[in-house]
Amino acid sequence: MNFLYQAITIASIPLTIGIIPKAASSHAPLVIMSQASSTDFYRRGDDFLENKDYKGAIEAYTQAIKLNPNFAEAYQSRCLARLLIGDYVAALVDCNNAIRIRPNYADAYRIRGTVRLNLKDIKATVTDWQTAANLYNAQGDRENFEYMMNRLKNVQQELQRIQQR
């Protein structure tokens, strides 16, 4: 009788051990997700953006913003993701929010200028890109300053062609 009891006990151990990890692992992602910070979602959004999963990026940045409504970088990155899928109106709103939170955020002005270019608002594009260039220059970022000056030169030539018509 003792032998039979030991056999049942031993036979039931693998089942119990097999159940516990499954139950624990099925709850683990929920625990991890509930403890995720706005920065965790922001980084996840960057990963999605890098892999060209723009909708995934938008969702991750949205979660970051929900956790931290003053997360200017998340607004700016979501603006970029929305720009890349052609949702220009929503992108413009996101860039406006990033600039509202951080008025000296050169990257947000640069991207907002690109959004406005896609909306065919060339005068506003020039204004935003000039602001970005000035901010980059003031911040000592020569590379981005020169990049913006080249873009400005090209768009200003386009603006002059349009005005001459």
Backbone hydrogen bonds, N-H to C=O, Kabsch-Sander energy under -0.5 kcal/mol:
donor,donor_aa,acceptor,acceptor_aa,energy
5,Y,1,M,-2.2
6,Q,2,N,-2.0
7,A,3,F,-2.1
8,I,4,L,-2.2
9,T,5,Y,-2.4
10,I,6,Q,-2.8
11,A,7,A,-2.6
12,S,8,I,-1.9
13,I,9,T,-1.1
15,L,11,A,-0.6
16,T,12,S,-2.2
17,I,13,I,-3.2
18,G,14,P,-2.6
19,I,15,L,-2.0
20,I,16,T,-2.3
22,K,18,G,-1.0
23,A,19,I,-2.6
24,A,20,I,-3.0
25,S,21,P,-3.2
26,S,22,K,-2.1
27,H,23,A,-1.0
27,H,24,A,-0.5
28,A,24,A,-1.5
31,V,27,H,-1.8
32,I,28,A,-2.6
33,M,29,P,-3.0
34,S,30,L,-2.3
35,Q,31,V,-1.1
36,A,33,M,-1.1
41,F,37,S,-2.0
42,Y,38,S,-2.3
43,R,39,T,-2.6
44,R,40,D,-2.1
45,G,41,F,-2.5
46,D,42,Y,-2.2
47,D,43,R,-2.1
48,F,44,R,-2.3
49,L,45,G,-2.8
50,E,46,D,-2.7
51,N,47,D,-1.7
52,K,49,L,-1.7
53,D,48,F,-2.9
54,Y,52,K,-1.1
57,A,53,D,-2.2
58,I,54,Y,-2.5
59,E,55,K,-2.3
60,A,56,G,-2.3
61,Y,57,A,-2.9
62,T,58,I,-2.3
63,Q,59,E,-1.9
64,A,60,A,-2.1
65,I,61,Y,-2.4
66,K,62,T,-2.3
67,L,63,Q,-1.9
68,N,64,A,-1.8
71,F,68,N,-1.6
72,A,70,N,-1.4
74,A,71,F,-0.6
75,Y,71,F,-1.8
76,Q,72,A,-2.6
77,S,73,E,-2.6
78,R,74,A,-2.4
79,C,75,Y,-2.4
80,L,76,Q,-2.0
81,A,77,S,-2.4
82,R,78,R,-2.5
83,L,79,C,-2.5
84,L,80,L,-2.3
85,I,81,A,-1.0
86,G,83,L,-1.2
87,D,82,R,-2.6
88,Y,86,G,-1.5
91,A,87,D,-2.1
92,L,88,Y,-2.5
93,V,89,V,-1.8
94,D,90,A,-2.1
95,C,91,A,-2.5
96,N,92,L,-2.5
97,N,93,V,-2.1
98,A,94,D,-2.3
99,I,95,C,-2.4
100,R,96,N,-2.4
101,I,97,N,-2.1
102,R,98,A,-2.6
105,Y,102,R,-1.7
106,A,104,N,-1.3
108,A,105,Y,-0.6
109,Y,105,Y,-1.6
110,R,106,A,-2.4
111,I,107,D,-2.5
112,R,108,A,-2.6
113,G,109,Y,-2.4
114,T,110,R,-1.6
115,V,111,I,-2.6
116,R,112,R,-2.7
117,L,113,G,-2.0
118,N,114,T,-2.1
119,L,115,V,-1.4
120,K,117,L,-1.5
121,D,116,R,-3.1
122,I,120,K,-0.9
125,T,121,D,-1.9
126,V,122,I,-2.6
127,T,123,K,-2.0
128,D,124,A,-2.6
129,W,125,T,-2.9
130,Q,126,V,-2.5
131,T,127,T,-2.2
132,A,128,D,-2.7
133,A,129,W,-2.7
134,N,130,Q,-2.6
135,L,131,T,-2.5
136,Y,132,A,-3.0
137,N,133,A,-2.5
138,A,134,N,-2.5
139,Q,135,L,-2.1
140,G,137,N,-1.4
141,D,136,Y,-2.9
142,R,140,G,-1.3
145,F,141,D,-2.1
146,E,142,R,-3.0
147,Y,143,E,-2.0
148,M,144,N,-2.5
149,M,145,F,-2.3
150,N,146,E,-2.1
151,R,147,Y,-2.2
152,L,148,M,-2.9
153,K,149,M,-2.2
154,N,150,N,-2.0
155,V,151,R,-2.5
156,Q,152,L,-2.8
157,Q,153,K,-1.7
158,E,154,N,-1.7
159,L,155,V,-2.4
160,Q,156,Q,-2.2
161,R,157,Q,-2.0
162,I,158,E,-2.2
163,Q,159,L,-2.3
164,Q,160,Q,-1.6
165,R,161,R,-0.6
165,R,162,I,-0.9
